[in-house]
Amino acid sequence: MERKSAADYPQELLNLFHEYQHGDIDRRSFLRRAGKFAVGGLTVAAIFEGLRPNYALAQQVAPADKRIHVGYETIPSPAGHGSIKGYLARPAGAKRSPAVLVIHENRGLNPYIEDVARRLALSRFIAFAPDGLTSAGGYPGDDEKAAAAFRTLDRARLTEDFVASAKWLKARRDSSGKLGAVGFCYGGGMVNQLAVRLGSDLSAGVAFYGRPAAAEDVPKISAPLLLQYAGNDEGLNAGIAAFETALKANHKVYTLHMYEGKQHGFHNDSTPRYDEAAAKLAWSRTLEFFEKYLR
């Protein structure tokens, strides 16, 4: 199947779809406003389908790959929703390995995030990807339904679910005790929040286009951070300067990369916003960062 790229769409249309994905407008509003781009025989419905994720494009590591072991685990989360289910991927044959928590976008545990966990397992990390939609029945297999369910969640309790997941993962018998976290969009913001909440229990955090931590919370951060942003993401990027100022003022260890001309979500290879070169570079930087701080 041919993969569309961001270059196939006007930036205004990409921005409009970004609003839809983040719940700022509903599907009807998106379709109405996207109507002006339906020209030359292209329908609004075709535009919408072309922009939606196609998870068949996102699999880089097969679940049956014999170099890894995968499965699902449900863990207790007493301060959150009681429990949370997640996807666990481990390197085959390893006795103890560093662990990485993988945190999804605002859609729950979709196939792309499960594949990210498997990619980490291939790089000799234990990866656990919790499903924030567990309390709402889990990822439903449809992104539109997932987004609607995500908007109903109690965010404070959801944060506690991820804190519980991180502590469970760090304490596993096959964990070396070194814990990292990587997240995308909502998950990137959650990585920054976990850096605040976990303090020295987190050894490294990688946030892809994640909402910055509040300046007043930055002193609580202990973990080195790798912050990866897309140039064409004006709303989110407006908060970067204040975040950097706070990180510098508090002498925190961090590295920030801005991928100019790229779209929010450029690492997600299931959508047209994916940029292969930027995604590969950002992922290589992610693995190098985890090798440095988790081994």
C-alpha positions in Angstrom: 0.0 0.0 0.0 1.3 3.4 -1.0 2.4 5.5 2.0 1.2 9.2 1.8 3.5 11.8 3.2 3.0 15.2 4.8 4.2 16.8 1.5 1.0 15.4 -0.1 -1.1 17.7 2.0 -1.3 21.5 2.6 -0.1 22.5 6.0 -3.4 24.1 6.8 -5.1 20.7 6.3 -2.5 19.0 8.4 -3.1 21.5 11.2 -6.8 21.0 10.9 -6.4 17.2 11.3 -4.2 17.9 14.3 -7.0 19.8 15.9 -9.3 16.9 15.3 -6.9 14.4 16.7 -6.5 16.4 19.9 -10.2 16.8 20.5 -10.3 20.5 19.7 -12.9 19.9 16.9 -15.2 16.9 16.2 -15.3 14.8 13.1 -18.2 16.8 11.5 -16.3 20.0 11.9 -13.2 18.6 10.4 -15.1 17.3 7.4 -16.9 20.6 6.9 -13.7 22.7 7.1 -11.7 20.2 5.0 -14.3 20.5 2.2 -12.3 23.3 0.5 -9.4 20.8 -0.1 -11.7 18.3 -1.9 -10.9 19.3 -5.5 -10.0 17.4 -8.7 -12.2 14.4 -7.9 -10.8 14.0 -4.3 -13.6 13.6 -1.8 -13.6 14.8 1.9 -14.1 11.2 2.9 -10.9 10.2 1.0 -9.0 13.0 2.6 -10.1 11.8 6.0 -9.2 8.2 5.3 -5.8 9.2 3.9 -4.9 11.0 7.1 -6.0 8.4 9.5 -3.5 5.8 10.9 -2.9 2.7 8.9 -1.3 0.4 11.4 -0.3 -2.2 8.8 2.4 0.3 7.8 3.7 0.6 11.3 5.0 -3.0 12.1 8.8 -3.1 12.1 9.1 -6.1 14.5 6.7 -9.0 14.3 5.1 -10.2 17.6 6.4 -13.7 16.8 10.0 -12.6 16.4 12.0 -15.3 18.3 14.5 -12.8 19.5 11.9 -11.4 21.9 9.1 -12.5 24.2 5.8 -10.6 24.3 2.6 -10.7 26.3 0.2 -8.8 28.4 0.3 -8.1 32.1 -2.2 -6.5 34.4 -0.8 -4.7 37.4 -2.3 -3.1 40.5 -2.8 0.6 40.6 -4.4 1.4 44.0 -4.1 5.2 43.7 -5.3 5.1 40.1 -8.1 3.1 38.5 -7.3 0.0 40.6 -5.4 -1.8 37.9 -3.9 -1.2 34.5 -3.1 -3.6 31.7 -0.1 -3.3 29.4 2.1 -4.9 26.8 5.3 -6.4 27.9 8.2 -7.1 25.5 11.5 -8.6 26.7 14.7 -9.7 25.0 14.9 -13.5 24.7 17.6 -15.1 26.8 18.4 -12.0 28.9 18.6 -12.5 32.7 18.4 -8.9 33.8 18.0 -5.8 31.6 17.3 -2.1 31.9 13.6 -1.3 31.7 11.8 1.3 29.6 8.2 2.4 30.1 6.5 3.2 26.7 3.7 5.8 26.9 1.2 6.2 24.1 -0.5 9.2 22.5 -4.1 10.2 23.4 -5.4 7.0 21.7 -4.4 4.3 24.2 -2.3 1.2 23.5 -2.5 1.0 19.7 -0.4 -1.3 17.4 2.2 1.4 16.7 3.0 1.7 20.5 3.2 -2.1 20.8 5.7 -2.1 18.0 7.8 0.5 19.7 7.9 -1.8 22.7 9.1 -4.6 20.5 11.8 -2.4 19.0 13.1 -1.7 22.4 13.1 -5.4 23.3 15.2 -6.0 20.2 17.7 -3.5 21.6 17.9 -5.5 24.9 15.6 -3.4 27.0 12.5 -4.7 28.9 9.7 -2.6 27.6 6.3 -2.2 29.2 3.6 -0.2 27.4 0.6 0.4 29.7 -2.9 1.0 28.2 -4.3 4.2 29.7 -7.7 3.1 28.4 -7.8 0.0 30.6 -10.5 1.5 32.9 -12.6 2.3 29.8 -12.4 -1.2 28.5 -9.0 -0.9 26.7 -8.0 0.2 23.3 -11.0 -0.5 21.1 -9.2 -1.1 17.8 -10.6 2.1 16.4 -8.8 5.4 16.9 -11.9 7.6 16.8 -13.6 5.5 19.6 -10.3 5.5 21.4 -10.0 9.3 21.3 -13.5 9.7 22.6 -12.9 7.2 25.5 -9.6 9.0 26.3 -11.4 12.3 26.8 -13.6 10.7 29.5 -10.7 9.6 31.8 -9.8 11.1 35.1 -6.4 12.5 34.3 -5.2 12.6 37.9 -6.0 8.9 38.4 -4.5 8.1 34.9 -1.2 9.7 36.0 -1.2 7.4 39.1 -1.7 4.4 36.7 1.5 5.4 34.9 3.4 6.0 38.2 2.3 2.5 39.3 3.4 1.0 36.0 6.8 2.6 36.3 7.4 1.4 39.8 6.2 -2.1 38.9 8.5 -2.2 35.9 11.5 -1.0 37.9 11.0 -3.6 40.6 10.7 -6.6 38.3 13.1 -9.4 39.1 14.4 -9.3 35.5 15.0 -5.6 35.7 18.5 -4.2 36.3 16.9 -1.5 38.4 17.6 1.2 35.8 14.4 2.7 34.5 13.8 4.9 31.5 10.6 6.2 29.9 9.7 7.2 26.4 6.5 8.8 25.3 4.8 10.4 22.3 2.4 13.4 22.3 0.3 12.8 25.4 2.9 10.2 26.4 5.8 12.7 25.9 4.1 15.1 28.4 3.6 12.1 30.8 7.4 11.4 30.6 8.0 15.0 31.8 5.4 14.4 34.6 7.0 11.2 35.6 10.4 12.9 35.8 8.8 15.2 38.3 6.9 12.5 40.2 9.6 9.8 40.3 12.7 11.9 41.0 15.8 9.7 41.2 13.7 6.5 40.6 13.7 7.5 36.9 17.1 7.2 35.3 16.3 8.8 31.8 13.3 10.2 30.0 12.7 10.7 26.3 9.8 12.9 25.4 8.6 13.2 21.7 6.6 16.4 21.2 5.4 16.3 24.8 3.9 19.0 26.9 6.6 20.6 29.1 6.5 20.2 32.9 5.5 23.3 34.8 8.4 25.6 35.6 7.7 25.3 39.3 8.0 21.5 39.1 11.3 21.4 37.3 13.4 21.5 40.6 11.9 18.0 41.4 13.4 16.5 38.2 16.5 14.3 38.6 16.6 12.3 35.4 18.4 13.4 32.3 15.9 14.3 29.6 16.0 14.0 25.8 13.4 16.4 24.4 12.4 15.9 20.7 10.1 18.4 19.0 8.7 19.0 15.5 9.2 22.3 13.9 5.6 22.5 12.5 3.9 22.3 15.9 3.4 25.9 16.9 0.9 25.4 19.7 3.1 23.0 21.7 6.3 24.6 20.8 5.2 27.9 22.4 5.9 26.4 25.8 9.5 25.2 25.1 11.3 28.5 25.9 9.9 28.6 29.5 10.7 25.0 30.0 14.3 25.4 28.8 14.7 28.5 31.0 13.6 26.5 34.1 15.8 23.5 33.2 18.8 25.7 32.8 18.1 27.7 35.9 17.9 24.5 38.0 21.0 23.0 36.3 19.2 20.0 34.9 20.7 17.6 32.4 18.8 17.7 29.1 19.3 17.7 25.4 16.7 19.3 23.0 16.4 18.6 19.3 14.1 20.5 17.0 13.3 18.7 13.8 12.6 21.7 11.5 9.9 21.4 8.9 8.5 18.2 10.5 5.1 17.5 11.8 3.8 16.6 15.3 3.8 12.8 15.2 6.7 12.5 12.8 7.8 9.3 14.5 4.5 7.5 14.1 4.9 5.5 10.9 1.2 4.7 10.6 0.2 8.2 9.4 1.3 10.7 6.6 2.9 12.9 9.2 5.6 10.3 9.5 9.0 11.4 8.3 11.4 8.5 7.8 14.7 10.4 8.0 13.6 12.4 11.1 12.1 9.3 12.8 15.2 7.2 12.3 17.5 10.0 13.5 15.3 10.6 16.6 15.1 6.9 17.4 18.9 6.4 17.1 19.3 9.3 19.5 16.7 7.7 21.8 18.6 4.4 21.9 22.0 6.2 22.4 20.5 8.1 25.3 19.2 5.0 27.0 22.5 3.2 26.4 24.3 6.0 28.1 22.0 6.4 31.1 20.5 2.9 31.6 23.4 0.5 31.0 
